[in-house]
Each structure stands twice: as C-alpha cells, then as structure tokens.
Amino acid sequence: MEKEYRLDKTRQEEIIKALQAKNVFQPCPRCRNLEFEVIGESLIPLHEPKGSSWWATAPEIPVVLVSCNNCGYIAQHATGVLGLSRRA
C-alpha cells in the first residue's frame, strides 16, 4: 500500500508566506493556471565534477515542491533562498 505524504499545516503556511514574500505569483509556465499547491520538500543531490573538490561542502540542495492544480507541473524552490530552515 502506497503511503501518502503531506506537509503539516504549520510548515505549509510557513512555505506559502516565504513564497509570497518573494513575489512568486506568476502563472504556470505550461498551462497558465494561477492555482498551485505546496506538495512537499525534497533534496537535489549535487555530484562533484571529476577532479574538483569545491562542491564537497554542499552535497545536496533542500527544495520546496510546488504543483500546478490544473496540469500537475512541479516547480522547485531552494529553501535557503526563501529563508526557510531545513527540515530533518
């Protein structure tokens, strides 16, 4: 059985306020819909280029996932830029 993942209401509201503070109000780039939902948080792994060690201190980027309510397009926003602390 598939487990459903949901953010708690407090964290979801915190994310929405952070997005609004950054003026994230543009329509969906695929279908032009204006309604979105914060659906979760994730990590984007960074892979160190061969022969380079400058990425060694940042192996992943925490992101917020936002989905269009019409077509399902998913956008990712870096939590650090939004001023959100990372959740464990």
C-alpha positions as CSV (number, residue, x, y, z in Angstrom):
1,M,0.0,0.0,0.0
2,E,1.3,3.4,-1.0
3,K,2.0,5.9,1.8
4,E,0.6,9.4,1.3
5,Y,2.9,12.2,2.2
6,R,1.6,15.5,3.5
7,L,3.3,18.5,5.0
8,D,1.9,19.6,8.3
9,K,-0.2,22.8,8.1
10,T,2.2,25.0,10.0
11,R,5.1,24.1,7.7
12,Q,2.9,24.5,4.6
13,E,1.8,28.0,5.8
14,E,5.5,28.9,6.5
15,I,6.4,28.0,3.0
16,I,3.5,29.9,1.4
17,K,4.4,33.0,3.3
18,A,8.1,32.7,2.2
19,L,7.0,32.3,-1.5
20,Q,4.6,35.3,-1.2
21,A,7.4,37.4,0.3
22,K,9.5,36.7,-2.8
23,N,6.6,37.7,-5.1
24,V,6.1,34.2,-6.5
25,F,2.8,34.9,-8.3
26,Q,3.4,34.1,-11.9
27,P,1.1,31.6,-13.7
28,C,2.1,28.0,-14.5
29,P,4.6,28.0,-17.4
30,R,2.8,25.1,-19.0
31,C,-1.0,25.9,-18.8
32,R,-1.1,29.4,-17.4
33,N,-3.2,28.4,-14.4
34,L,-2.9,30.6,-11.3
35,E,-3.6,28.0,-8.6
36,F,-0.8,26.0,-7.0
37,E,-0.3,23.7,-4.0
38,V,2.8,23.2,-1.8
39,I,3.2,19.4,-2.0
40,G,6.4,18.7,-0.2
41,E,10.1,19.1,0.4
42,S,13.0,17.2,-1.1
43,L,16.7,17.3,-1.7
44,I,18.5,17.7,-5.0
45,P,21.8,15.8,-4.9
46,L,24.9,17.5,-6.3
47,H,27.5,15.4,-7.9
48,E,31.1,16.5,-7.7
49,P,32.7,17.0,-11.2
50,K,35.7,14.8,-11.8
51,G,38.9,16.4,-10.4
52,S,37.1,19.1,-8.5
53,S,36.6,19.4,-4.7
54,W,34.8,22.7,-4.5
55,W,31.3,21.1,-4.2
56,A,32.4,18.8,-1.4
57,T,30.7,21.0,1.3
58,A,27.3,21.1,-0.4
59,P,26.3,17.6,-1.4
60,E,22.5,18.4,-1.8
61,I,20.2,21.4,-2.1
62,P,17.0,21.4,0.0
63,V,13.9,22.4,-2.1
64,V,10.2,23.0,-1.7
65,L,8.0,21.4,-4.3
66,V,5.0,23.3,-5.7
67,S,2.5,21.8,-8.1
68,C,0.0,23.4,-10.5
69,N,-3.5,22.4,-9.5
70,N,-4.5,22.1,-13.2
71,C,-1.8,20.2,-15.1
72,G,0.4,19.0,-12.3
73,Y,3.6,20.8,-13.4
74,I,6.1,20.8,-10.5
75,A,8.4,23.7,-9.6
76,Q,11.2,23.6,-7.2
77,H,12.4,26.5,-4.9
78,A,15.6,26.4,-2.9
79,T,14.7,26.7,0.8
80,G,17.8,28.7,1.6
81,V,16.9,31.5,-0.8
82,L,13.4,31.6,0.7
83,G,14.9,31.9,4.2
84,L,13.4,28.6,5.3
85,S,15.3,26.3,7.7
86,R,15.9,22.8,6.5
87,R,13.6,20.2,8.0
88,A,15.0,16.8,9.1
